Amino acid sequence: MAEDPEGRRPVEGLRCPTCGARQAWTDTCRRCKSDLRLLREALAAYQRHRRCGLRDLQSGRLGSALRHARRCQELRPGPESRRLLVVCQLLRGDWLEAVDLARTVDAAGTETDH
């Protein structure tokens, strides 16, 4: 297993956004030679925003946590980012927004078409 761009946890690999080849983390695709450094930087930025958002939630800085959660959703949309947004909205008291967001993620953690 390869490590993520910040070396914190194992990542099985990546799929090249250009040709779809699966491979370990490298700066270029083994098949089409696309530059994958921007993808690595985006994942690292996502992880930084997620850590900061969780830290801000823990410290009660809800506005800042929400900004980080929104940035996570921009960088890497999906169930994990959506759940962070839901938690931020709930803690801020934005119930309707939280419910709308939560409806798009089912119990298995996959996005739905509601």
Backbone as a printed PyTorch tensor [residue, N CA C, xyz], in Angstrom:
tensor([[[  0.8240,  -1.1920,   0.0000],
         [  0.0000,   0.0000,   0.0000],
         [  0.8610,   1.2450,   0.0000]],

        [[  0.4460,   2.2190,  -0.7370],
         [  1.1370,   3.5030,  -0.7560],
         [  0.6350,   4.3570,   0.3950]],

        [[  1.3300,   5.4310,   0.6890],
         [  0.8700,   6.3640,   1.7040],
         [  0.2440,   7.5590,   1.0350]],

        [[ -0.6420,   8.2360,   1.7870],
         [ -1.2540,   9.4310,   1.2400],
         [ -0.1910,  10.5120,   1.0920]],

        [[ -0.5160,  11.6330,   0.4260],
         [  0.4860,  12.6630,   0.1660],
         [  1.1640,  13.2190,   1.4110]],

        [[  0.4920,  13.1590,   2.5620],
         [  1.1050,  13.6650,   3.7790],
         [  1.7260,  12.5520,   4.6000]],

        [[  1.6440,  11.3060,   4.1210],
         [  2.2720,  10.1840,   4.7940],
         [  1.5970,   9.7670,   6.0830]],

        [[  0.3330,  10.0970,   6.2710],
         [ -0.3280,   9.8320,   7.5390],
         [ -1.0330,   8.4840,   7.5990]],

        [[ -1.6640,   8.0440,   6.5280],
         [ -2.3670,   6.7690,   6.5690],
         [ -2.2300,   6.0690,   5.2300]],

        [[ -2.3010,   4.7460,   5.2340],
         [ -2.1570,   4.0210,   3.9770],
         [ -3.3310,   4.2650,   3.0440]],

        [[ -3.0180,   4.3730,   1.7830],
         [ -4.0190,   4.5230,   0.7440],
         [ -3.7290,   3.4460,  -0.2850]],

        [[ -4.7460,   2.7130,  -0.6950],
         [ -4.5220,   1.6070,  -1.6180],
         [ -3.9770,   2.0690,  -2.9540]],

        [[ -4.2480,   3.2500,  -3.3470],
         [ -3.7650,   3.7610,  -4.6150],
         [ -4.7200,   4.7820,  -5.1760]],

        [[ -4.5900,   5.0130,  -6.4410],
         [ -5.4400,   5.9980,  -7.0800],
         [ -5.7960,   5.5230,  -8.4710]],

        [[ -6.8030,   6.1610,  -9.0100],
         [ -7.2010,   5.9010, -10.3970],
         [ -6.8890,   7.1800, -11.1600]],

        [[ -6.1260,   7.0560, -12.2190],
         [ -5.7580,   8.2090, -13.0320],
         [ -7.0330,   8.8400, -13.5970]],

        [[ -7.2180,  10.1390, -13.4160],
         [ -8.4250,  10.7910, -13.9410],
         [ -8.4220,  10.8870, -15.4660]],

        [[ -7.2940,  10.6980, -16.0890],
         [ -7.2020,  10.7920, -17.5450],
         [ -7.5150,   9.4580, -18.2190]],

        [[ -6.8280,   8.3980, -17.8020],
         [ -6.9900,   7.1180, -18.4970],
         [ -7.6530,   6.0340, -17.6500]],

        [[ -7.7980,   6.2730, -16.3450],
         [ -8.4560,   5.3100, -15.4790],
         [ -7.5700,   4.2140, -14.9240]],

        [[ -6.2730,   4.2670, -15.1830],
         [ -5.3670,   3.2320, -14.6810],
         [ -5.2870,   3.2920, -13.1560]],

        [[ -5.3270,   2.1250, -12.5220],
         [ -5.1340,   2.0440, -11.0640],
         [ -3.6470,   1.8750, -10.7990]],

        [[ -3.1620,   2.5940,  -9.7830],
         [ -1.7380,   2.5250,  -9.4590],
         [ -1.4930,   3.0920,  -8.0830]],

        [[ -0.2870,   2.9130,  -7.5920],
         [  0.1310,   3.5300,  -6.3340],
         [  0.3310,   5.0290,  -6.5730]],

        [[  0.4210,   5.7910,  -5.4940],
         [  0.6320,   7.2340,  -5.6180],
         [  1.9990,   7.5130,  -6.2350]],

        [[  1.9690,   8.2160,  -7.3560],
         [  3.1860,   8.6830,  -8.0120],
         [  2.8770,  10.0330,  -8.6350]],

        [[  3.9010,  10.7270,  -9.0850],
         [  3.6950,  12.0420,  -9.6980],
         [  3.1860,  11.9650, -11.1300]],

        [[  3.3810,  10.8170, -11.7860],
         [  2.8930,  10.6580, -13.1630],
         [  2.2180,   9.2960, -13.3060]],

        [[  1.2380,   9.2460, -14.1980],
         [  0.5240,   8.0050, -14.4600],
         [  1.4450,   7.0150, -15.1580]],

        [[  1.3870,   5.7800, -14.7340],
         [  2.2310,   4.7410, -15.3270],
         [  1.8280,   4.4410, -16.7650]],

        [[  0.5490,   4.6680, -17.0990],
         [  0.0740,   4.3300, -18.4330],
         [  0.1400,   5.5220, -19.3900]],

        [[ -0.4960,   6.6400, -19.0370],
         [ -0.6090,   7.7480, -20.0000],
         [  0.3680,   8.8930, -19.7190]],

        [[  1.1060,   8.7940, -18.6220],
         [  2.1260,   9.7860, -18.2370],
         [  1.5360,  11.1490, -17.8460]],

        [[  0.2340,  11.1920, -17.4880],
         [ -0.3680,  12.4400, -17.0070],
         [  0.2850,  12.8590, -15.7020]],

        [[  0.3950,  14.1550, -15.5010],
         [  0.9450,  14.7110, -14.2700],
         [ -0.1250,  14.6110, -13.1770]],

        [[  0.1690,  13.9010, -12.1040],
         [ -0.7970,  13.6820, -11.0310],
         [ -0.4930,  14.5060,  -9.7820]],

        [[  0.4490,  15.4290,  -9.8870],
         [  0.8100,  16.2260,  -8.7100],
         [ -0.3370,  17.0860,  -8.2160]],

        [[ -1.1390,  17.6390,  -9.1200],
         [ -2.2690,  18.4760,  -8.7150],
         [ -3.2990,  17.6430,  -7.9460]],

        [[ -3.5160,  16.4270,  -8.3660],
         [ -4.4240,  15.5180,  -7.6620],
         [ -3.9190,  15.2700,  -6.2400]],

        [[ -2.6410,  15.0420,  -6.1090],
         [ -2.0210,  14.8360,  -4.7940],
         [ -2.1780,  16.0850,  -3.9210]],

        [[ -1.9600,  17.2540,  -4.5040],
         [ -2.1010,  18.5050,  -3.7570],
         [ -3.5460,  18.7350,  -3.3210]],

        [[ -4.4950,  18.3840,  -4.1840],
         [ -5.9140,  18.5440,  -3.8370],
         [ -6.2880,  17.6330,  -2.6730]],

        [[ -5.7950,  16.3910,  -2.6800],
         [ -6.0810,  15.4850,  -1.5810],
         [ -5.4420,  15.9880,  -0.2870]],

        [[ -4.2330,  16.4940,  -0.3650],
         [ -3.5750,  17.0320,   0.8240],
         [ -4.3460,  18.2390,   1.3640]],

        [[ -4.8360,  19.1080,   0.4740],
         [ -5.6270,  20.2640,   0.9010],
         [ -6.9250,  19.8050,   1.5560]],

        [[ -7.5670,  18.7990,   0.9690],
         [ -8.7880,  18.2420,   1.5510],
         [ -8.5120,  17.7620,   2.9750]],

        [[ -7.4360,  17.0020,   3.1530],
         [ -7.1250,  16.4570,   4.4720],
         [ -6.8080,  17.5630,   5.4730]],

        [[ -6.1260,  18.6120,   5.0370],
         [ -5.8550,  19.7430,   5.9360],
         [ -7.1570,  20.4220,   6.3650]],

        [[ -8.0490,  20.6700,   5.3970],
         [ -9.3190,  21.3190,   5.7270],
         [-10.1650,  20.4340,   6.6410]],

        [[-10.1360,  19.1350,   6.4150],
         [-10.9060,  18.2290,   7.2660],
         [-10.3850,  18.2560,   8.7000]],

        [[ -9.0700,  18.1720,   8.8600],
         [ -8.4900,  18.2330,  10.2120],
         [ -8.8140,  19.5480,  10.8940]],

        [[ -8.6750,  20.6500,  10.1510],
         [ -8.9720,  21.9700,  10.7260],
         [-10.4500,  22.0850,  11.0930]],

        [[-11.3140,  21.5620,  10.2290],
         [-12.7470,  21.6020,  10.5060],
         [-13.1040,  20.8140,  11.7550]],

        [[-12.5280,  19.6280,  11.8970],
         [-12.7890,  18.8220,  13.0830],
         [-12.2450,  19.5010,  14.3400]],

        [[-11.0700,  20.0850,  14.2220],
         [-10.4900,  20.8120,  15.3600],
         [-11.3800,  21.9820,  15.7590]],

        [[-11.8790,  22.7220,  14.7450],
         [-12.7420,  23.8610,  15.0300],
         [-14.0690,  23.4250,  15.6440]],

        [[-14.6040,  22.2930,  15.1930],
         [-15.8250,  21.7630,  15.8180],
         [-15.5820,  21.4680,  17.2830]],

        [[-14.4720,  20.8310,  17.5530],
         [-14.1280,  20.4690,  18.9270],
         [-13.9510,  21.7110,  19.8040]],

        [[-13.4800,  22.7970,  19.2150],
         [-13.2290,  24.0330,  19.9570],
         [-14.4340,  24.9690,  19.9700]],

        [[-15.5130,  24.5750,  19.2980],
         [-16.7120,  25.4050,  19.2900],
         [-16.6860,  26.5410,  18.2850]],

        [[-15.7280,  26.5360,  17.3640],
         [-15.6570,  27.5760,  16.3280],
         [-16.4630,  27.0900,  15.1250]],

        [[-17.7720,  27.1850,  15.2380],
         [-18.6770,  26.5790,  14.2690],
         [-18.6360,  27.2440,  12.8980]],

        [[-18.4820,  28.5540,  12.8510],
         [-18.3970,  29.2470,  11.5590],
         [-17.1700,  28.8150,  10.7740]],

        [[-16.0590,  28.7380,  11.4600],
         [-14.8250,  28.3090,  10.8160],
         [-14.9160,  26.8390,  10.4010]],

        [[-15.5040,  26.0100,  11.2500],
         [-15.6720,  24.5910,  10.9230],
         [-16.5240,  24.4330,   9.6660]],

        [[-17.5750,  25.2340,   9.5580],
         [-18.4440,  25.1590,   8.3780],
         [-17.6890,  25.5730,   7.1170]],

        [[-16.8640,  26.5970,   7.2050],
         [-16.0700,  27.0100,   6.0410],
         [-15.1260,  25.8830,   5.5950]],

        [[-14.4960,  25.2280,   6.5550],
         [-13.6130,  24.1090,   6.2160],
         [-14.4100,  22.9480,   5.6120]],

        [[-15.5750,  22.6750,   6.1640],
         [-16.4060,  21.5810,   5.6430],
         [-16.8390,  21.8770,   4.2070]],

        [[-17.2010,  23.1180,   3.9340],
         [-17.5820,  23.4840,   2.5560],
         [-16.4090,  23.3190,   1.6020]],

        [[-15.2320,  23.6770,   2.0570],
         [-14.0440,  23.5210,   1.2070],
         [-13.7620,  22.0360,   0.9550]],

        [[-13.9630,  21.2030,   1.9760],
         [-13.8040,  19.7500,   1.7870],
         [-14.7550,  19.2540,   0.7060]],

        [[-15.9950,  19.7270,   0.7490],
         [-16.9870,  19.3010,  -0.2380],
         [-16.6010,  19.7580,  -1.6410]],

        [[-15.9840,  20.9390,  -1.7470],
         [-15.5280,  21.4220,  -3.0560],
         [-14.3660,  20.5740,  -3.5840]],

        [[-13.4450,  20.2260,  -2.6900],
         [-12.2430,  19.5050,  -3.1000],
         [-12.4990,  18.0240,  -3.3560]],

        [[-13.3730,  17.4450,  -2.5550],
         [-13.6150,  15.9980,  -2.6610],
         [-15.0670,  15.7070,  -2.2910]],

        [[-15.9750,  15.9960,  -3.2140],
         [-17.3890,  15.7660,  -2.9140],
         [-17.6490,  14.2850,  -2.6520]],

        [[-18.5030,  14.0230,  -1.7050],
         [-18.8520,  12.6390,  -1.3990],
         [-19.4590,  12.5250,  -0.0220]],

        [[-19.7710,  11.3070,   0.3730],
         [-20.4520,  11.0820,   1.6540],
         [-19.6790,  11.5900,   2.8680]],

        [[-18.3630,  11.4040,   2.8840],
         [-17.5710,  11.8320,   4.0400],
         [-17.6280,  13.3520,   4.2010]],

        [[-17.4620,  14.0700,   3.1190],
         [-17.5340,  15.5340,   3.1760],
         [-18.9390,  15.9920,   3.5220]],

        [[-19.9230,  15.3100,   2.9430],
         [-21.3130,  15.6770,   3.2020],
         [-21.6650,  15.4810,   4.6730]],

        [[-21.1850,  14.3950,   5.2880],
         [-21.4570,  14.1610,   6.7140],
         [-20.8560,  15.2650,   7.5720]],

        [[-19.6570,  15.7100,   7.2320],
         [-19.0390,  16.7970,   7.9810],
         [-19.8760,  18.0680,   7.8710]],

        [[-20.3830,  18.3430,   6.6850],
         [-21.2660,  19.4980,   6.5040],
         [-22.5340,  19.3690,   7.3490]],

        [[-23.1090,  18.1830,   7.3670],
         [-24.3260,  17.9560,   8.1560],
         [-24.0720,  18.2300,   9.6320]],

        [[-22.9810,  17.6990,  10.1580],
         [-22.6570,  17.9110,  11.5720],
         [-22.4870,  19.4040,  11.8590]],

        [[-21.7870,  20.1020,  10.9990],
         [-21.5970,  21.5440,  11.1910],
         [-22.9390,  22.2710,  11.2080]],

        [[-23.7990,  21.9410,  10.2560],
         [-25.1070,  22.6020,  10.1830],
         [-25.9510,  22.2770,  11.4170]],

        [[-25.9260,  21.0390,  11.8640],
         [-26.6880,  20.6760,  13.0630],
         [-26.2170,  21.4610,  14.2770]],

        [[-24.9160,  21.5090,  14.4770],
         [-24.3850,  22.2130,  15.6430],
         [-24.6210,  23.7150,  15.5800]],

        [[-24.7280,  24.2470,  14.3820],
         [-25.0390,  25.6750,  14.2170],
         [-26.5300,  25.9610,  14.3590]],

        [[-27.3410,  24.8980,  14.3900],
         [-28.7820,  25.0810,  14.5110],
         [-29.4890,  25.2640,  13.1810]],

        [[-28.7980,  25.0080,  12.0790],
         [-29.3970,  25.1170,  10.7430],
         [-30.0450,  23.7780,  10.3920]],

        [[-31.1500,  23.4710,  11.0540],
         [-31.7920,  22.1620,  10.9570],
         [-32.2390,  21.8250,   9.5450]],

        [[-32.8990,  22.7490,   8.8730],
         [-33.4090,  22.4520,   7.5360],
         [-32.2880,  22.1330,   6.5560]],

        [[-31.2290,  22.9190,   6.6020],
         [-30.0800,  22.6630,   5.7240],
         [-29.4460,  21.3100,   6.0540]],

        [[-29.3330,  21.0140,   7.3440],
         [-28.7490,  19.7320,   7.7560],
         [-29.5870,  18.5610,   7.2640]],

        [[-30.8980,  18.6720,   7.3780],
         [-31.7750,  17.5910,   6.9240],
         [-31.6710,  17.4230,   5.4130]],

        [[-31.6650,  18.5280,   4.6830],
         [-31.5270,  18.4400,   3.2230],
         [-30.2310,  17.7520,   2.8220]],

        [[-29.1390,  18.1040,   3.4900],
         [-27.8470,  17.4770,   3.1970],
         [-27.8440,  16.0080,   3.5920]],

        [[-28.4100,  15.6990,   4.7470],
         [-28.4030,  14.3210,   5.2490],
         [-29.2140,  13.4030,   4.3500]],

        [[-30.2390,  13.9030,   3.7260],
         [-31.0640,  13.0710,   2.8510],
         [-30.2870,  12.5570,   1.6430]],

        [[-29.2120,  13.2010,   1.2880],
         [-28.4460,  12.7770,   0.1190],
         [-27.4300,  11.6990,   0.4460]],

        [[-27.3020,  11.3500,   1.7080],
         [-26.3760,  10.2960,   2.1210],
         [-27.1800,   9.2390,   2.8650]],

        [[-27.2190,   8.0170,   2.3340],
         [-27.9880,   6.9620,   2.9870],
         [-27.1840,   6.3210,   4.1120]],

        [[-27.7670,   5.3800,   4.7730],
         [-27.1390,   4.7470,   5.9350],
         [-25.8360,   4.0340,   5.5930]],

        [[-25.6820,   3.5900,   4.3570],
         [-24.4490,   2.8900,   3.9730],
         [-23.3180,   3.8520,   3.6360]],

        [[-23.6240,   5.1550,   3.6490],
         [-22.5800,   6.1240,   3.3620],
         [-22.4480,   6.4720,   1.9020]],

        [[-23.3970,   6.0740,   1.0800],
         [-23.3370,   6.4080,  -0.3320],
         [-24.3560,   7.4850,  -0.6380]],

        [[-24.0850,   8.2580,  -1.6460],
         [-24.9950,   9.3400,  -1.9990],
         [-26.2230,   8.7720,  -2.6930]],

        [[-27.3660,   9.4040,  -2.4040],
         [-28.6180,   9.0010,  -3.0130],
         [-29.1310,  10.1210,  -3.9010]],

        [[-30.1980,   9.8380,  -4.6540],
         [-30.7500,  10.8270,  -5.5830],
         [-31.9750,  11.5250,  -5.0360]],

        [[-32.1880,  11.5970,  -3.7550],
         [-33.3890,  12.2300,  -3.1860],
         [-33.4710,  13.6870,  -3.5550]]])
